[in-house]
C-alpha cells in the first residue's frame, strides 16, 4: 500500500491583485506642464521679435566673426552634418514608428509637425509685417558657405521639436537625449549661419513644444503608471513576496497608495510614485505660489529618485528615534520610471 505525499512548490503562489481596469492612453500633468513652458517660450520669442534692435544684429555679427575664418573643409563638414541630420530625421522617425507598428502615433506625429510649421510660418509673417526685418541684418558680411545654408530653417526646426515632444512618452531616456541633441545641433547651426534672428529660433522652440504638448493632451499618451503586477514583481525582486494587493482608498496627491499582505502574513502599505505624480505635485506648488501669499514651500527635488531617497531616510530616522511609525521595509524601482516605498 503506497502513501501519497504532498509536494510543496518552491515558488510562491501568485498574489491576489484587486485593481480596476486602467486606461491605455491618459492625459498627463507633465504634458500640461510642457504646454505651459512652450507658451512661455513662444511669448518670449515674440517679445524678442518686438524689441529686435541693432544689438541683436550685432550679436549675429559677433557670432559670425568667430566662424568666418574656419577652414573650407570644416565649413563644408559643418554644413553637411547639419543638413544630413535634418534630412534623415523624418525617415528615421518613419522607419522606427512603422517597425513598431505604431500607426496611431504616426498620424499624431504628422499632425503635430505640420501644425508647428504652419503656425510658425504664420507667426513669422505677422512679425515681419508688424515690426519689419532689421536692415542691418542684410548688411552683415557672411562667409560664402552661408549661401548654401538655407536648410534646415526655423519652420523645419519647429516641426522637429513638435515631433520629439509628442513622441517623448514612447521613447526611452537615451533616445530622448539623443533626439534633443539633434535639435541642439540644428539650433547651433542656425545661429552660426546667421540667417535667423535669435527671436526666430526661440519662437521655433516654443511653438514646437506647444504643438507637441497640445496634441498630446488631445490624443493622450501611453499610461506609464505602474500596475499591480509591476508592484508584485518589484516586491518579489526585493525578497518580500506578496499574497494580496489592492489599491488603498485614501486621499494621496503625490503618490498612488496600496495595501497588501506579504506571503508570511504581515500587513504592508506601499506608496508608488512616478514622474506623473511628481509633475502633478509641481503644478500644485505653482498654483499655490500664484494663488496664496506667504507659502513657505521648499524647492522641489531635482529628481524623483532624490525625493524617494529623502523620504526613506526620514522614515528610518524617525523610526530609529523611538517614534511609533510604520517601519520601512524596502525601496525599489517599479515599472518604467516609478519608485516604490513599502512600510
C-alpha positions as CSV (number, residue, x, y, z in Angstrom):
1,X,0.0,0.0,0.0
2,X,1.5,3.3,-1.1
3,X,1.1,6.6,0.8
4,X,0.7,9.9,-1.2
5,X,2.9,12.8,-0.1
6,X,2.0,16.4,-0.8
7,X,4.5,18.2,-3.0
8,X,5.3,21.8,-1.9
9,X,6.2,24.1,-4.8
10,X,9.4,26.1,-4.2
11,X,7.8,29.1,-5.9
12,X,5.3,31.2,-4.1
13,X,1.7,31.4,-5.4
14,X,0.9,34.5,-7.4
15,X,-0.7,37.2,-5.3
16,X,-4.4,38.1,-5.4
17,X,-4.4,41.5,-7.1
18,X,-7.5,43.7,-6.9
19,X,-7.2,46.5,-9.4
20,X,-9.6,48.4,-11.6
21,X,-9.1,48.4,-15.3
22,X,-6.6,51.1,-16.4
23,X,-6.8,53.3,-19.5
24,X,-4.3,52.7,-22.3
25,X,-3.9,56.4,-23.0
26,X,-4.1,59.2,-20.4
27,X,-3.7,63.0,-20.2
28,X,-0.6,63.6,-18.2
29,X,0.2,66.5,-15.9
30,X,3.7,66.5,-17.5
31,X,2.1,67.4,-20.8
32,X,0.2,70.3,-19.3
33,X,3.4,71.5,-17.7
34,X,5.3,71.3,-21.0
35,X,2.4,73.1,-22.8
36,X,2.8,75.9,-20.2
37,X,6.6,76.0,-20.8
38,X,6.0,76.1,-24.6
39,X,3.6,79.0,-24.4
40,X,6.0,81.0,-22.2
41,X,8.9,80.4,-24.5
42,X,6.8,81.4,-27.5
43,X,5.8,84.6,-25.8
44,X,9.4,85.3,-25.0
45,X,10.2,84.8,-28.7
46,X,7.5,87.3,-29.6
47,X,8.9,89.7,-27.1
48,X,12.3,89.4,-28.5
49,X,10.9,89.9,-32.0
50,X,9.1,93.0,-31.0
51,X,12.2,94.5,-29.4
52,X,14.7,93.5,-32.0
53,X,17.4,96.1,-32.4
54,X,20.8,96.7,-33.7
55,X,22.1,94.9,-30.6
56,X,20.6,91.7,-31.8
57,X,22.1,92.2,-35.2
58,X,25.4,92.9,-33.6
59,X,25.2,89.7,-31.7
60,X,24.8,87.8,-35.0
61,X,27.7,89.7,-36.5
62,X,29.9,88.7,-33.5
63,X,28.9,85.0,-33.8
64,X,29.7,85.0,-37.5
65,X,33.1,86.7,-36.7
66,X,34.1,83.6,-34.7
67,X,33.4,81.2,-37.6
68,X,34.2,83.2,-40.7
69,X,37.9,82.2,-40.6
70,X,37.2,78.5,-40.4
71,X,39.0,76.3,-43.0
72,X,36.9,75.4,-46.0
73,X,36.9,71.7,-45.0
74,X,35.5,72.5,-41.6
75,X,32.8,74.7,-43.1
76,X,31.7,72.0,-45.5
77,X,31.7,69.4,-42.8
78,X,29.5,71.6,-40.6
79,X,27.0,72.2,-43.4
80,X,27.0,68.5,-44.4
81,X,26.5,67.2,-40.9
82,X,23.6,69.6,-40.0
83,X,21.8,69.1,-43.3
84,X,22.3,65.3,-43.3
85,X,20.8,65.1,-39.8
86,X,17.9,67.2,-40.8
87,X,17.3,65.2,-44.0
88,X,17.5,61.8,-42.3
89,X,15.4,62.8,-39.3
90,X,11.9,62.2,-40.8
91,X,13.0,59.0,-42.5
92,X,14.4,57.6,-39.3
93,X,11.3,58.5,-37.3
94,X,9.1,57.0,-40.0
95,X,11.1,53.7,-40.1
96,X,11.1,53.4,-36.3
97,X,7.3,54.0,-36.0
98,X,6.4,51.6,-38.8
99,X,8.8,49.0,-37.4
100,X,6.9,49.1,-34.1
101,X,3.6,49.3,-35.9
102,X,2.5,52.5,-34.2
103,X,0.2,53.7,-36.9
104,X,-1.8,55.9,-34.5
105,X,1.4,57.5,-33.3
106,X,2.5,58.1,-36.9
107,X,-0.7,60.1,-37.6
108,X,-0.2,62.1,-34.3
109,X,3.4,62.9,-35.3
110,X,2.4,64.2,-38.8
111,X,-0.3,66.4,-37.3
112,X,2.0,67.9,-34.6
113,X,4.8,68.5,-37.1
114,X,2.7,70.2,-39.7
115,X,0.8,72.2,-37.1
116,X,4.1,73.6,-35.7
117,X,5.5,74.5,-39.1
118,X,2.3,76.2,-40.3
119,X,1.9,78.1,-37.1
120,X,5.4,79.3,-37.1
121,X,5.2,80.4,-40.7
122,X,2.1,82.4,-39.9
123,X,3.7,84.0,-36.8
124,X,6.9,84.9,-38.7
125,X,4.8,86.5,-41.4
126,X,2.9,88.5,-38.9
127,X,6.1,89.6,-37.0
128,X,7.7,90.8,-40.2
129,X,4.6,92.7,-41.3
130,X,4.3,94.4,-37.9
131,X,8.0,95.0,-37.0
132,X,9.8,94.6,-40.3
133,X,13.2,92.9,-40.7
134,X,16.2,94.9,-39.4
135,X,18.0,96.3,-42.4
136,X,21.4,95.9,-40.8
137,X,20.8,92.1,-40.8
138,X,21.1,92.2,-44.6
139,X,24.3,94.2,-44.4
140,X,26.2,91.6,-42.3
141,X,29.2,90.2,-44.2
142,X,28.7,86.5,-44.2
143,X,31.1,83.7,-45.2
144,X,30.4,82.2,-48.6
145,X,29.1,78.9,-47.1
146,X,26.1,80.7,-45.6
147,X,24.6,81.0,-49.0
148,X,24.1,77.2,-49.1
149,X,22.8,77.0,-45.5
150,X,19.1,77.8,-46.0
151,X,18.2,74.3,-44.8
152,X,17.1,73.4,-42.1
153,X,15.1,76.7,-41.5
154,X,13.3,77.7,-38.3
155,X,10.0,76.2,-39.5
156,X,11.6,72.8,-40.0
157,X,13.2,73.0,-36.6
158,X,9.8,73.8,-35.1
159,X,8.4,70.6,-36.7
160,X,11.3,68.6,-35.3
161,X,10.7,69.9,-31.8
162,X,7.0,69.2,-32.1
163,X,7.6,65.6,-33.2
164,X,10.2,64.9,-30.4
165,X,7.9,66.5,-27.8
166,X,5.0,64.4,-28.8
167,X,7.0,61.1,-29.2
168,X,8.8,61.6,-25.8
169,X,6.4,59.3,-23.8
170,X,7.1,56.4,-26.2
171,X,10.9,56.9,-26.0
172,X,13.5,55.8,-23.6
173,X,15.7,58.3,-21.7
174,X,18.6,57.5,-24.0
175,X,16.6,58.1,-27.2
176,X,15.1,61.3,-25.8
177,X,18.5,62.7,-25.0
178,X,19.8,61.8,-28.5
179,X,16.7,63.5,-30.1
180,X,17.1,66.7,-28.2
181,X,20.8,66.6,-29.0
182,X,19.8,66.8,-32.7
183,X,17.6,69.8,-32.0
184,X,20.5,71.5,-30.2
185,X,22.8,70.8,-33.2
186,X,20.2,72.3,-35.6
187,X,19.8,75.4,-33.4
188,X,23.5,75.8,-33.2
189,X,23.8,75.6,-37.0
190,X,21.2,78.3,-37.5
191,X,22.9,80.6,-35.0
192,X,26.3,80.0,-36.7
193,X,24.9,80.6,-40.2
194,X,23.5,84.0,-39.1
195,X,20.4,83.6,-41.4
196,X,17.9,83.5,-38.5
197,X,17.5,86.0,-35.7
198,X,17.7,84.7,-32.1
199,X,13.9,85.5,-31.8
200,X,13.2,83.2,-34.7
201,X,14.9,80.3,-33.0
202,X,13.3,80.9,-29.7
203,X,9.9,81.0,-31.4
204,X,10.7,77.8,-33.2
205,X,11.5,76.1,-30.0
206,X,8.4,77.5,-28.2
207,X,5.9,76.8,-31.0
208,X,7.3,73.2,-31.4
209,X,6.9,72.4,-27.7
210,X,3.4,74.0,-27.6
211,X,2.2,72.0,-30.7
212,X,3.6,68.7,-29.4
213,X,2.3,69.1,-25.9
214,X,-1.1,70.3,-27.1
215,X,-1.7,67.3,-29.3
216,X,-0.6,65.0,-26.5
217,X,-3.3,66.5,-24.4
218,X,-5.8,65.9,-27.2
219,X,-4.8,62.3,-28.1
220,X,-3.4,61.1,-24.8
221,X,0.0,59.5,-24.1
222,X,0.6,55.8,-23.1
223,X,-0.2,55.1,-19.5
224,X,3.1,54.6,-17.7
225,X,1.7,54.3,-14.2
226,X,3.0,51.0,-12.6
227,X,0.3,48.4,-12.3
228,X,-0.4,45.9,-9.6
229,X,1.5,43.3,-11.5
230,X,4.5,45.6,-11.6
231,X,4.3,46.2,-7.9
232,X,4.1,42.5,-7.1
233,X,7.1,41.8,-9.3
234,X,9.1,44.6,-7.6
235,X,8.3,43.3,-4.2
236,X,9.2,39.7,-5.2
237,X,12.5,41.0,-6.6
238,X,13.4,42.6,-3.2
239,X,12.7,39.3,-1.4
240,X,9.2,40.3,0.0
241,X,6.6,38.3,-2.0
242,X,3.0,39.4,-1.6
243,X,-0.1,37.2,-1.2
244,X,-2.6,40.1,-1.6
245,X,-2.6,43.6,-3.1
246,X,-5.3,46.2,-3.5
247,X,-5.4,50.0,-4.0
248,X,-5.9,52.0,-0.8
249,X,-9.0,54.2,-0.8
250,X,-7.3,57.2,0.8
251,X,-6.5,60.7,-0.4
252,X,-3.0,61.0,-1.8
253,X,-1.8,63.8,-4.1
254,X,1.8,62.9,-4.8
255,X,1.6,59.1,-4.8
256,X,-0.6,56.1,-5.5
257,X,-1.1,54.1,-2.3
258,X,-1.7,50.3,-2.0
259,X,-2.5,47.9,0.9
260,X,-1.1,44.4,0.8
261,X,-0.1,41.3,2.7
262,X,3.2,39.5,2.5
263,X,3.4,35.8,2.0
264,X,4.1,35.3,5.7
265,X,1.0,37.3,6.7
266,X,2.4,40.7,7.5
267,X,0.4,43.7,6.5
268,X,2.2,46.2,4.3
269,X,1.5,49.7,3.0
270,X,3.0,50.7,-0.3
271,X,3.4,54.2,-1.9
272,X,4.1,54.2,-5.7
273,X,5.5,57.4,-7.2
274,X,6.1,58.1,-10.9
275,X,7.1,61.1,-12.8
276,X,3.5,62.0,-13.5
277,X,2.8,62.3,-9.7
278,X,5.9,64.5,-9.3
279,X,4.6,66.8,-12.2
280,X,1.2,67.0,-10.6
281,X,2.8,68.0,-7.3
282,X,4.9,70.6,-9.1
283,X,1.8,72.0,-10.8
284,X,0.1,72.2,-7.4
285,X,3.1,74.0,-5.9
286,X,3.0,76.5,-8.8
287,X,-0.8,77.1,-8.4
288,X,-0.4,77.6,-4.6
289,X,2.5,80.0,-5.1
290,X,0.4,82.1,-7.5
291,X,-2.8,81.9,-5.6
292,X,-1.6,82.5,-2.0
293,X,0.8,84.8,-0.3
294,X,3.4,83.7,2.2
295,X,3.5,80.0,1.2
296,X,6.7,78.7,2.7
297,X,7.3,75.8,0.3
298,X,10.8,74.4,-0.1
299,X,12.2,73.9,-3.6
300,X,11.3,70.7,-5.3
301,X,13.9,67.9,-5.6
302,X,15.9,67.7,-8.8
303,X,14.8,64.1,-9.5
304,X,12.2,61.7,-8.4
305,X,14.9,59.4,-7.1
306,X,16.2,62.1,-4.8
307,X,12.7,62.6,-3.4
308,X,12.3,58.9,-2.7
309,X,15.7,58.7,-1.0
310,X,14.9,61.7,1.2
311,X,11.6,60.2,2.3
312,X,13.2,56.8,3.0
313,X,16.0,58.5,5.1
314,X,13.5,60.5,7.1
315,X,11.3,57.4,7.7
316,X,14.3,55.4,9.0
317,X,15.5,58.3,11.2
318,X,12.0,58.8,12.8
319,X,11.6,55.1,13.4
320,X,15.0,54.8,15.0
321,X,14.4,57.8,17.2
322,X,11.6,55.8,19.0
323,X,8.6,57.4,17.4
324,X,5.8,54.8,16.7
325,X,5.6,54.9,12.9
326,X,5.4,52.2,10.3
327,X,8.8,50.6,9.7
328,X,10.3,51.0,6.2
329,X,10.7,47.5,4.6
330,X,12.1,48.3,1.2
331,X,12.7,50.9,-1.5
332,X,12.9,49.9,-5.1
333,X,12.2,50.9,-8.7
334,X,9.0,49.8,-10.3
335,X,7.6,49.9,-13.8
336,X,9.1,52.1,-16.4
337,X,10.1,55.2,-14.3
338,X,8.5,54.7,-11.0
339,X,9.7,54.0,-7.4
340,X,8.1,52.2,-4.5
341,X,8.3,52.5,-0.8
342,X,6.9,49.7,1.4
343,X,6.1,50.0,5.1
